[in-house]
Amino acid sequence: MKENVVRFEKWEGLGNDFILVEAVPMTAEAARRLCDRRFGIGADGVLVIEREQPRMQVWNADGSRPEMCGNGIRCVAAYLVSRGTPQKAVTIATDAGDKRCEVTRAGDRFDVLVGMGRARMGETLVVTALGAEHRFACVDVGNPHAVTFDPYTEDAIDELGPIVATTPAEGINVEFCRVRPAEHGEAARIDVTVWERGVGRTLACGTGACAVAAAACAQGRAPYGAPLRVALPGGSLRITVAPGSLELLMQGPARRAFSGEVVIA
Ligand SMILES: N[C@H](CCC[C@H](N)C(=O)O)C(=O)O
């Protein structure tokens, strides 16, 4: 069979890491192989980019196809600017709509501000597991999230995360949160541990940070209209939730780790 050798770049946003390729026909099996941390490059996901009319398609490490990826779109915006896109503001089409990104570069590090669209608050998801009922606020930010502010130990998160993530037929990302005293001038700080649909534990989740901020504002745990610090294991994102519209602004880093060539069968 003809080998399909393609150039890739490995990028990460707060340690949520991705393989970026351009205009490559991707399959679930190919994505799984590429993301395998033993037999492949290793990543939380694959981002397939069309450069002309910029578009990002997302593949999770298990080969599933989510609608959107917050850390990923910051990486794609920075990738486009690093590859010569002249303007610093770029609009990228996704399966969850067009997202406008503003890129600031400092050497090989990028800071990206993204209009993430509107959060939509959903029903309460009640999951009976581990001998108890667990309640999550469902938030749609283009992809689905289940958010709780109830206290859970790390071991409980490892047990409950996969159960909740696979309870809805289409799957759901799960965020376990704690509101902490604000520092450094932000309006509130929320610590988050994520169990991602199609991936498992990750160091950060951009759409998850947006869902957490929207849920915190909706539940009166944080103020609308002010930058909130969402602290994830891999680092912090600044999220602002507009009152009324629930329009989301996300600001955070993106970094190219390395590039190479890979055979995509
Ligand atoms: N696992 C997510 C997609 C990746 C989201 C995350 N990496 C982000 O930064 O938003 C899902 O299945 O909806």
PDBQT file of the ligand as one rigid body, heavy atoms in Angstrom, charges set to zero:
ROOT
HETATM    1  N1  LIG A 301     -13.037  15.576  24.821  1.00  0.00    +0.000 N 
HETATM    2  C1  LIG A 301     -13.849  16.690  24.325  1.00  0.00    +0.000 C 
HETATM    3  C2  LIG A 301     -13.121  17.355  23.126  1.00  0.00    +0.000 C 
HETATM    4  C3  LIG A 301     -11.830  18.028  23.543  1.00  0.00    +0.000 C 
HETATM    5  C4  LIG A 301     -12.116  19.180  24.472  1.00  0.00    +0.000 C 
HETATM    6  C5  LIG A 301     -10.941  19.698  25.276  1.00  0.00    +0.000 C 
HETATM    7  N2  LIG A 301      -9.654  19.107  24.985  1.00  0.00    +0.000 N 
HETATM    8  C6  LIG A 301     -10.892  21.212  25.200  1.00  0.00    +0.000 C 
HETATM    9  O1  LIG A 301      -9.801  21.798  25.336  1.00  0.00    +0.000 OA
HETATM   10  O2  LIG A 301     -11.996  21.821  25.070  1.00  0.00    +0.000 OA
HETATM   11  C7  LIG A 301     -15.211  16.159  23.854  1.00  0.00    +0.000 C 
HETATM   12  O3  LIG A 301     -15.307  14.957  23.530  1.00  0.00    +0.000 OA
HETATM   13  O4  LIG A 301     -16.143  16.983  23.798  1.00  0.00    +0.000 OA
ENDROOT
TORSDOF 0
